[in-house]
């Protein structure tokens, strides 16, 4: 079989309204506008070209740069006069924009069945507001909730998220959590997204489907151990397995997320089977990462056609109820 014989679902994409917003979130040096695909204007043409049937779009709302922008729009004398009020005003506006982006993504998914909406949740919202947001967007067709512990500097077992986890467990909505070394370490010197920080969540909510992103990235050994322990834990392989240049001129190097700390492509089949093929979804982490190298990597792995079929599409259909 060839790649054309397999359905492919990208389980990890960050979608923007337009090219301008994509450039703000992913200012990738040298990337031409014509090559940008992580936006509503370009996504379908790109997936057609790459042979991808659906994309799971996870809301990556850039709160920190947006916060800095909003602060810069306020006059200096006003900021100095009442800094507490100004900060509260900005945080309220950020929460509103987060909700609006979730609403836009869900509406887009309802218009186009090839786009699967995954909403974003941050501590811009109170615990009660998080639950309300999940209920509202589930009614709009959202299929998962995305949290980014490292980017937004919070531990996944922060009790502020407990009502959110309980609601997602109740309604059967998976929670997709970024994991690895993204962001600065905590004051204690621990990466917020280190997999062991998720253990308490998995123990406390045994019927909650948790998708841990970036299977092969740093701390992959922890993920393998946790897979043996928690049956409600699944993974996406966005960021790919690491393949440094090795003299094979026909095979393109892949610098995986966390590079030398990531699991090597040579060990991919062993790790995939140890975790369990039924628990792993393919994804890019786009638009920062292009689809073709990752698809080629899966196709050249010494997996059976059935295993490839599950990783490339079938598992995502089941886990996210697509």
C-alpha positions in Angstrom: 0.0 0.0 0.0 1.0 3.6 -0.6 0.2 6.8 1.3 -2.6 7.4 -1.1 -4.3 4.2 0.1 -4.6 5.6 3.7 -7.0 8.1 5.1 -5.0 10.8 7.1 -6.3 13.0 9.9 -4.0 15.7 11.3 -4.9 15.6 15.0 -2.9 18.7 16.1 -3.2 22.0 14.2 -3.4 25.5 15.4 -5.8 27.5 13.1 -6.0 31.2 12.7 -8.6 33.5 11.1 -6.2 34.7 8.4 -2.6 34.9 7.3 -1.9 38.0 9.2 -2.9 36.4 12.5 -0.9 33.3 11.7 2.2 35.4 11.1 1.8 37.0 14.5 1.5 33.7 16.2 4.2 31.9 14.1 6.7 34.5 12.8 8.8 31.8 11.1 11.8 33.4 9.4 11.8 33.0 5.7 8.3 31.5 5.4 6.4 33.0 2.5 2.7 33.9 2.8 1.9 31.5 0.0 3.4 28.6 2.1 1.3 29.5 5.2 -1.5 27.1 5.7 -2.6 27.4 9.4 -5.4 29.8 8.6 -9.0 29.5 7.5 -8.2 30.9 4.0 -5.6 28.3 3.2 -6.3 25.2 5.3 -8.5 23.3 2.9 -6.3 23.8 -0.2 -3.3 22.7 1.9 -5.0 19.5 3.2 -6.2 18.7 -0.3 -2.6 18.9 -1.6 -1.3 16.8 1.3 -4.1 14.2 1.1 -5.4 15.0 4.6 -9.1 14.3 5.1 -9.7 16.3 8.4 -7.8 18.5 10.8 -8.3 18.7 14.6 -7.9 22.4 15.3 -6.7 23.2 18.8 -7.2 26.8 20.0 -3.8 28.4 20.7 -4.8 31.8 22.0 -1.6 33.8 22.5 -2.6 35.5 25.8 0.8 36.9 26.7 1.6 38.8 23.5 -2.0 39.9 23.4 -1.8 41.2 26.9 1.3 43.2 26.1 -0.4 44.6 23.0 -3.4 45.7 24.9 -1.3 47.3 27.6 0.6 49.2 25.0 -2.6 50.7 23.7 -3.4 52.3 27.1 -1.9 55.7 27.8 1.0 55.7 30.2 -0.6 58.1 32.6 -3.7 56.0 32.8 -1.6 52.9 33.5 0.2 54.7 36.3 -2.9 56.3 37.8 -4.9 53.1 38.4 -2.7 50.0 37.5 -5.0 47.5 39.3 -8.1 48.7 37.3 -6.1 48.6 34.1 -4.9 45.1 34.6 -8.4 43.9 35.5 -9.8 45.5 32.4 -7.2 43.8 30.2 -7.8 40.4 31.8 -11.5 40.7 31.2 -10.9 41.6 27.5 -8.5 38.7 27.1 -11.2 36.3 28.5 -13.7 37.7 26.1 -11.4 37.2 23.2 -10.6 33.7 24.2 -14.3 32.9 24.2 -14.8 34.6 20.8 -12.0 32.6 19.3 -13.5 29.3 20.6 -16.9 30.4 19.2 -15.4 31.2 15.8 -13.6 27.9 15.7 -16.7 25.9 16.5 -18.7 27.8 14.0 -16.1 27.1 11.3 -16.3 23.4 12.2 -20.0 23.4 11.9 -19.7 25.0 8.4 -17.0 22.6 7.2 -17.0 19.0 8.4 -13.3 18.7 7.6 -12.5 21.0 10.5 -12.8 19.5 14.0 -12.9 22.1 16.7 -10.9 21.9 19.9 -11.5 24.8 22.2 -8.9 26.5 24.4 -9.2 27.0 28.2 -6.9 29.2 30.3 -7.1 30.6 33.8 -8.3 33.9 32.2 -11.6 32.2 33.1 -12.8 31.3 36.6 -13.4 27.6 37.3 -17.2 28.2 36.9 -16.6 30.0 33.6 -14.5 27.2 32.3 -17.4 24.8 32.9 -19.8 27.1 31.3 -17.5 27.5 28.3 -17.2 23.7 27.8 -21.0 23.3 28.0 -21.5 26.1 25.4 -18.9 24.9 23.0 -19.9 21.2 23.3 -23.3 22.3 22.1 -21.5 23.9 19.1 -19.8 20.6 18.2 -16.4 21.0 20.0 -14.7 17.7 20.4 -11.9 18.4 22.9 -10.5 21.0 25.3 -6.9 22.1 24.9 -4.7 23.1 27.8 -1.1 24.3 27.6 0.6 24.1 31.0 4.0 25.3 29.9 2.9 28.2 27.7 0.6 29.6 30.4 2.6 28.6 33.4 0.3 26.4 35.4 0.4 22.8 36.6 -2.2 20.5 35.1 -3.2 19.4 38.6 -4.0 23.0 39.6 -7.3 22.7 41.5 -8.7 25.6 39.4 -9.1 23.0 36.6 -10.8 20.3 38.8 -14.4 21.4 37.9 -13.4 21.5 34.2 -12.0 17.9 34.4 -15.2 16.8 36.2 -17.4 18.3 33.5 -15.4 16.8 30.7 -15.5 13.4 32.3 -19.2 13.7 32.8 -20.0 14.6 29.1 -17.3 12.4 27.6 -15.1 15.2 26.2 -11.4 14.5 26.0 -8.9 16.9 27.4 -5.8 17.4 25.2 -2.8 18.6 27.2 0.5 19.9 25.8 3.5 18.1 27.4 7.2 18.5 27.4 9.6 21.4 27.8 7.5 24.2 26.3 7.9 27.5 28.3 10.2 28.4 31.2 10.5 26.1 34.2 8.5 26.9 37.3 10.2 28.7 40.3 10.8 25.1 41.6 12.8 24.3 38.5 10.2 21.9 37.1 8.7 22.1 33.6 5.0 22.6 34.0 4.3 20.2 31.2 6.4 17.3 32.5 4.3 14.2 32.1 4.5 13.1 35.8 2.7 16.4 36.6 -0.4 14.8 35.0 -0.5 11.7 37.3 -2.8 13.2 39.9 -5.3 14.2 37.2 -5.3 10.7 35.7 -5.8 9.2 39.2 -8.6 11.6 40.2 -10.6 11.3 37.0 -10.2 7.7 35.8 -13.0 8.0 33.3 -11.7 11.2 31.7 -10.0 10.7 28.3 -6.7 12.5 28.5 -4.6 13.0 25.3 -1.0 13.9 26.0 0.6 15.7 23.1 4.1 15.1 21.6 4.6 11.4 22.4 8.3 11.4 21.2 9.4 14.6 22.8 11.5 15.1 26.0 10.3 12.9 28.9 9.1 10.2 26.4 10.2 7.5 28.9 7.7 8.9 31.5 4.9 8.7 28.9 5.7 5.1 28.2 5.6 4.2 31.9 2.4 6.2 32.4 0.8 4.4 29.4 1.2 1.1 31.2 -0.5 2.5 34.3 -3.4 4.5 33.0 -5.9 3.1 30.5 -7.6 6.5 30.0 -4.3 8.0 28.6 -3.8 8.4 24.8 -1.2 10.4 22.9 -0.6 12.3 19.7 2.7 12.1 18.0 2.9 15.7 16.9 6.5 16.9 16.5 7.5 13.4 15.2 10.3 11.2 16.2 13.8 12.6 15.9 15.8 11.8 12.8 19.1 13.8 12.7 21.2 14.0 9.5 22.9 10.7 9.0 24.3 10.6 5.5 21.2 9.0 3.9 20.7 11.7 1.3 17.3 10.4 0.2 15.8 10.7 3.6 15.1 14.2 4.9 16.2 14.9 8.5 13.4 15.6 11.0 14.4 17.8 14.0 11.7 16.6 16.4 10.3 18.7 19.2 13.0 18.9 21.9 15.5 17.5 19.3 18.3 15.4 21.0 16.0 14.8 24.0 13.3 13.3 21.7 12.9 9.6 21.0 14.8 8.6 17.8 13.0 7.3 14.8 15.0 4.1 15.0 13.1 3.3 18.3 9.7 4.5 17.1 8.2 1.1 16.3 9.3 -0.4 19.6 7.9 2.6 21.6 4.6 2.8 19.6 3.9 -0.9 20.3 4.9 -0.7 23.9 2.5 2.2 24.4 -0.2 0.6 22.3 -1.0 1.3 18.7 -4.6 2.0 19.5 -3.7 4.9 21.7 -1.6 7.0 19.3 -2.7 9.6 16.7 -0.6 11.2 14.0 -0.4 15.0 14.0 1.8 17.8 12.9 1.7 20.6 15.5 1.1 22.8 12.5 1.4 25.3 11.0 4.9 25.5 12.6 5.6 22.0 11.1 4.7 20.8 7.6 2.8 17.6 7.1 4.8 15.8 4.4 7.9 14.8 6.5 5.8 13.4 9.3 3.6 11.4 6.9 6.7 10.0 5.2 8.1 9.0 8.6 5.0 7.0 9.4 4.9 5.4 6.0 8.5 4.2 6.2 8.2 2.8 9.8 8.2 -1.0 9.9 4.5 -1.1 11.0 1.7 -3.2 9.5 -0.8 -1.5 7.2 -3.4 -1.9 9.9 -1.2 -0.2 12.5 -0.5 2.7 10.1 -4.3 2.9 9.4 -5.0 3.3 13.1 -2.3 5.9 13.7 -3.1 8.0 10.6 -6.8 8.2 11.1 -8.8 5.5 12.8 -7.6 6.3 16.4 -8.5 10.0 16.0 -11.9 9.1 14.7 -12.6 7.0 17.8 -10.9 9.2 20.5 -12.3 12.5 19.3 -15.6 10.9 18.0 -15.1 12.4 14.6 
